[in-house]
Amino acid sequence: MKDLTGKSAFITGGASGLGLAMAEAFGREGMNVMIADIQQDALDRAVAALRSKQVRAEGVLVDVTSRDSVRNGALATLGAFGKVHLVCNNAGISIAALFGQVPERDWNWVMDVNLKGVVNGMEVFAPLIESHGEGGHFVNSASVAALYCPGGGEPYGATKFAVLAMSEGWSAQLSPKNIGVSVLCPGVVVTNIFDSHRNRQAAYGGAVAMSDSDRQLANNMMPLAVEPSVVAARVLEAIRDDELHILTHVEFSEVAERRAARISEAFGRLDHSPALDA
Amino acid sequence: MKDLRGKTAFIAGGADGAGFAIARAFGGEGMNVMVADIDEPALHRAVDDLRGKNINARGVHTDVARRGSMRKAALETISAFGKVHVVCNSANVPPRNALLGCLSEGDWDRIVDINIHAVVHAAEVFVPLIESHGEGGHIVNIGSAASFIVQPGGEADCGTHFAVVALTEGWNEQLGPRNIGVSIVCPVVGIAPESLGRRVVDGIKNDELYIFTQSGEFREMAEGRFEPIREAFRKSQLSPTLRDLPPRILPFA
């Protein structure tokens, strides 16, 4: 999508962090912005902040785990702006815990928000973007955790591996329809993702304060973090150039290469496998 | 795990397809085999077939999507064979081509439940049981070509299979030091069941993380998939937005 001015964007998890930074970046380009978020007070603050910067912004309360709620967000967007062109399936939560220490409800929570939330956004919005014929773009938030999975990162990593793979497929599906798909794979960004439990829905056990281990993780990670405005600026470049993979933390190419080499090595083992006839 | 003889395997989705091929191979190594499946008639046929080959086999009706059902199956395995060493997750929703708009919400839920959550249930239920006897063990997750390559229309299949690769990689790192191997097997359509079974047995004995069964075109596509990612890293290195960021170190080495 080359020209963004006057077009409309819908951003889940848009009231804070990376979502809000993308909203600001899109607003600066003259886009209308619908912020969707699960946290009402953060939503109100974000909309007010955007409007104070002369962005045409609206907010809608959305729980991405519910397809009906995402549909409702889509209707609100069409009601406010008439059309929707750019959708950021950005809402995401983080769980990091050692084997056996992830409660079953948290497995459901991370799968439903990070994986099914993206599916809900794609299924609901793809027909709406297609309908107006002006083209559009999806930005699905994955992570560098989509490129390798360290021990303890399984719940989060599994959802991000899935979002990366699905986005590659959707990109091929939608490109002939003039709809681009990007999958955003950043490293650590200055956001409150390590405080995800603040917004845990009742169905998954309800909201709880940040745990000591999450606080320690955040403290360890944040010195390495990049400002969300930098990532958002890179996302703009990628939307304009229709780039599929957006990799903002180039230092991770090393671990991605290490994994690719390990996979090649495993294939190479077949050449000498006594188990195979051929 | 080097020596499989006399040890016990639990195979989720073991009544047919890849799971059954692996059950036969395990039995051929002298293992006791507990076949778990949701399809009762297929379960009986599979157990009869294995016993006909003098394999010490039992069957347990299991709905892998339900943690309670997995727990019950695990307890039956212990009461039948005393211990369990190898757990094979081969229950998968059969892939089907489905463009956006073609799968219902219920379809997506079922695919995520059976392809991902069931693998988590099995690992979390069985690992403490494997650890309790101190003889070591192995978790074998059965994927497919969709674990490493992506086809448009196959998003549900690829997404969930990629997710299981992530689980496998992380658990491999966590459980390896606890004497439990973890592998992902990626059989591609056309593999002979006997070859698959032998390859899985070898992969367990050699403690391989990625157990591939075929090379050729699949290997080219799986390796080729990294090329656009490399290109995207190169593009970001040249991006005017990122170029001036200070260099950072890796948080996980």
HADDOCK unambig.tbl for C-alpha pairs under 7 A between the chains (distance, minus, plus):
assign (segid A and resid 100 and name CA) (segid B and resid 124 and name CA) 5.90 0.50 0.50
assign (segid A and resid 123 and name CA) (segid B and resid 100 and name CA) 6.15 0.50 0.50
assign (segid A and resid 123 and name CA) (segid B and resid 101 and name CA) 5.99 0.50 0.50
assign (segid A and resid 149 and name CA) (segid B and resid 166 and name CA) 5.36 0.50 0.50
assign (segid A and resid 149 and name CA) (segid B and resid 169 and name CA) 5.90 0.50 0.50
assign (segid A and resid 149 and name CA) (segid B and resid 170 and name CA) 5.33 0.50 0.50
assign (segid A and resid 150 and name CA) (segid B and resid 170 and name CA) 4.93 0.50 0.50
assign (segid A and resid 151 and name CA) (segid B and resid 170 and name CA) 3.92 0.50 0.50
assign (segid A and resid 151 and name CA) (segid B and resid 171 and name CA) 5.97 0.50 0.50
assign (segid A and resid 151 and name CA) (segid B and resid 173 and name CA) 5.41 0.50 0.50
assign (segid A and resid 151 and name CA) (segid B and resid 174 and name CA) 5.26 0.50 0.50
assign (segid A and resid 152 and name CA) (segid B and resid 170 and name CA) 6.44 0.50 0.50
assign (segid A and resid 153 and name CA) (segid B and resid 170 and name CA) 6.60 0.50 0.50
assign (segid A and resid 154 and name CA) (segid B and resid 166 and name CA) 6.22 0.50 0.50
assign (segid A and resid 154 and name CA) (segid B and resid 167 and name CA) 5.04 0.50 0.50
assign (segid A and resid 154 and name CA) (segid B and resid 170 and name CA) 5.65 0.50 0.50
assign (segid A and resid 157 and name CA) (segid B and resid 166 and name CA) 5.96 0.50 0.50
assign (segid A and resid 158 and name CA) (segid B and resid 163 and name CA) 3.96 0.50 0.50
assign (segid A and resid 158 and name CA) (segid B and resid 164 and name CA) 6.50 0.50 0.50
assign (segid A and resid 158 and name CA) (segid B and resid 166 and name CA) 5.04 0.50 0.50
assign (segid A and resid 158 and name CA) (segid B and resid 167 and name CA) 6.01 0.50 0.50
assign (segid A and resid 159 and name CA) (segid B and resid 163 and name CA) 6.06 0.50 0.50
assign (segid A and resid 161 and name CA) (segid B and resid 162 and name CA) 5.52 0.50 0.50
assign (segid A and resid 161 and name CA) (segid B and resid 163 and name CA) 5.29 0.50 0.50
assign (segid A and resid 161 and name CA) (segid B and resid 166 and name CA) 6.58 0.50 0.50
assign (segid A and resid 162 and name CA) (segid B and resid 159 and name CA) 3.84 0.50 0.50
assign (segid A and resid 162 and name CA) (segid B and resid 160 and name CA) 5.90 0.50 0.50
assign (segid A and resid 162 and name CA) (segid B and resid 162 and name CA) 5.52 0.50 0.50
assign (segid A and resid 162 and name CA) (segid B and resid 163 and name CA) 5.15 0.50 0.50
assign (segid A and resid 163 and name CA) (segid B and resid 159 and name CA) 6.49 0.50 0.50
assign (segid A and resid 165 and name CA) (segid B and resid 150 and name CA) 6.22 0.50 0.50
assign (segid A and resid 165 and name CA) (segid B and resid 158 and name CA) 6.18 0.50 0.50
assign (segid A and resid 165 and name CA) (segid B and resid 159 and name CA) 5.35 0.50 0.50
assign (segid A and resid 165 and name CA) (segid B and resid 162 and name CA) 6.80 0.50 0.50
assign (segid A and resid 166 and name CA) (segid B and resid 155 and name CA) 4.62 0.50 0.50
assign (segid A and resid 166 and name CA) (segid B and resid 158 and name CA) 6.66 0.50 0.50
assign (segid A and resid 166 and name CA) (segid B and resid 159 and name CA) 5.26 0.50 0.50
assign (segid A and resid 168 and name CA) (segid B and resid 150 and name CA) 6.80 0.50 0.50
assign (segid A and resid 169 and name CA) (segid B and resid 150 and name CA) 5.96 0.50 0.50
assign (segid A and resid 169 and name CA) (segid B and resid 151 and name CA) 5.66 0.50 0.50
assign (segid A and resid 169 and name CA) (segid B and resid 152 and name CA) 4.09 0.50 0.50
assign (segid A and resid 169 and name CA) (segid B and resid 153 and name CA) 6.70 0.50 0.50
assign (segid A and resid 169 and name CA) (segid B and resid 155 and name CA) 5.87 0.50 0.50
assign (segid A and resid 170 and name CA) (segid B and resid 152 and name CA) 6.18 0.50 0.50
assign (segid A and resid 172 and name CA) (segid B and resid 152 and name CA) 5.89 0.50 0.50
assign (segid A and resid 173 and name CA) (segid B and resid 152 and name CA) 5.65 0.50 0.50
assign (segid A and resid 224 and name CA) (segid B and resid 248 and name CA) 6.65 0.50 0.50
assign (segid A and resid 230 and name CA) (segid B and resid 241 and name CA) 6.70 0.50 0.50
assign (segid A and resid 233 and name CA) (segid B and resid 241 and name CA) 6.54 0.50 0.50
assign (segid A and resid 234 and name CA) (segid B and resid 241 and name CA) 5.98 0.50 0.50
assign (segid A and resid 245 and name CA) (segid B and resid 229 and name CA) 6.42 0.50 0.50
assign (segid A and resid 245 and name CA) (segid B and resid 232 and name CA) 5.85 0.50 0.50
assign (segid A and resid 246 and name CA) (segid B and resid 232 and name CA) 6.46 0.50 0.50
assign (segid A and resid 247 and name CA) (segid B and resid 232 and name CA) 6.35 0.50 0.50
assign (segid A and resid 247 and name CA) (segid B and resid 233 and name CA) 5.84 0.50 0.50
assign (segid A and resid 247 and name CA) (segid B and resid 236 and name CA) 6.39 0.50 0.50
assign (segid A and resid 248 and name CA) (segid B and resid 236 and name CA) 6.28 0.50 0.50
assign (segid A and resid 250 and name CA) (segid B and resid 233 and name CA) 5.83 0.50 0.50
assign (segid A and resid 250 and name CA) (segid B and resid 236 and name CA) 6.82 0.50 0.50
assign (segid A and resid 250 and name CA) (segid B and resid 237 and name CA) 6.54 0.50 0.50
assign (segid A and resid 251 and name CA) (segid B and resid 250 and name CA) 6.58 0.50 0.50
assign (segid A and resid 252 and name CA) (segid B and resid 250 and name CA) 6.98 0.50 0.50
assign (segid A and resid 253 and name CA) (segid B and resid 233 and name CA) 6.60 0.50 0.50
assign (segid A and resid 263 and name CA) (segid B and resid 210 and name CA) 6.93 0.50 0.50
assign (segid A and resid 266 and name CA) (segid B and resid 210 and name CA) 6.05 0.50 0.50
assign (segid A and resid 266 and name CA) (segid B and resid 212 and name CA) 6.94 0.50 0.50
assign (segid A and resid 267 and name CA) (segid B and resid 212 and name CA) 6.24 0.50 0.50
assign (segid A and resid 267 and name CA) (segid B and resid 215 and name CA) 6.34 0.50 0.50
assign (segid A and resid 267 and name CA) (segid B and resid 219 and name CA) 6.84 0.50 0.50
assign (segid A and resid 275 and name CA) (segid B and resid 195 and name CA) 6.28 0.50 0.50
assign (segid A and resid 275 and name CA) (segid B and resid 198 and name CA) 5.30 0.50 0.50
assign (segid A and resid 275 and name CA) (segid B and resid 199 and name CA) 5.17 0.50 0.50
assign (segid A and resid 276 and name CA) (segid B and resid 195 and name CA) 5.71 0.50 0.50
assign (segid A and resid 276 and name CA) (segid B and resid 199 and name CA) 6.98 0.50 0.50
